[in-house]
Amino acid sequence: MRDLEPYVYESPDGGDTIYRRRLGELQREQVRTGPIKKRLLRSQTWRDILRAAETDPVLADMLDRVEVYYALKDSPQDR
């Protein structure tokens, strides 16, 4: 049988983000990021990508392709 260490699970925001720490220790690790925090982190990442694309031609080209795909993906097609 495997020896399992007991953990204390904590959530300062009502369950959106969950941390755990070993019983008796103060240092904790994040085990789950809730949907609100994930959206915020993703928004921050896209902001950084857009800023980096201003000086990175390869990244700028990739973003152009994503924008074209996004514009065309749900548009009605002529038949």
C-alpha positions in Angstrom: 0.0 0.0 0.0 1.3 3.4 -0.9 1.9 6.0 1.9 -0.1 9.1 1.1 0.9 12.4 2.7 -2.1 14.4 4.1 -2.7 17.7 2.4 -4.7 20.7 3.4 -6.7 22.3 0.5 -7.5 26.0 0.6 -9.3 28.4 -1.6 -9.2 32.1 -0.9 -11.8 32.9 -3.5 -14.6 30.5 -2.8 -13.4 27.6 -4.9 -12.2 29.4 -8.1 -8.6 28.8 -7.3 -7.4 25.9 -5.2 -4.1 25.5 -3.4 -2.7 22.6 -1.4 0.0 22.4 1.3 1.4 19.5 3.3 -0.1 19.2 6.7 2.0 21.4 9.1 3.7 23.4 6.3 3.2 27.0 5.2 4.3 26.8 1.6 1.5 25.9 -0.8 1.1 25.0 -4.5 -1.7 25.9 -6.8 -3.6 22.9 -8.0 -6.4 24.5 -9.9 -7.1 27.8 -11.6 -10.7 28.7 -12.0 -12.3 29.9 -15.2 -12.2 33.6 -14.3 -8.5 33.5 -13.6 -7.8 31.4 -16.7 -9.5 34.0 -18.8 -7.5 36.8 -17.2 -4.2 34.9 -17.7 -5.2 34.2 -21.4 -6.0 37.9 -22.0 -2.7 38.9 -20.5 -0.9 36.4 -22.8 -2.7 37.7 -25.9 -1.8 41.3 -24.9 1.9 40.2 -24.7 1.6 38.3 -28.0 0.2 41.4 -29.8 2.9 43.6 -28.3 5.6 41.1 -29.4 4.2 40.9 -32.9 5.0 44.6 -33.4 8.7 43.7 -33.7 8.5 40.0 -34.7 7.5 39.5 -38.4 7.0 35.8 -38.0 4.6 36.2 -35.1 2.9 39.1 -36.9 2.3 36.8 -39.9 0.9 34.1 -37.7 -1.5 36.6 -36.1 -2.6 37.7 -39.6 -3.4 34.1 -40.4 -5.4 33.6 -37.2 -7.4 36.7 -37.9 -8.2 35.5 -41.5 -9.2 32.1 -40.2 -11.4 33.7 -37.5 -13.1 36.0 -40.0 -13.8 33.1 -42.4 -14.6 30.2 -40.1 -18.3 31.1 -39.6 -19.0 33.2 -42.6 -21.6 31.9 -45.0 -20.1 30.4 -48.1 -21.5 31.0 -51.6 -22.8 27.8 -53.1 
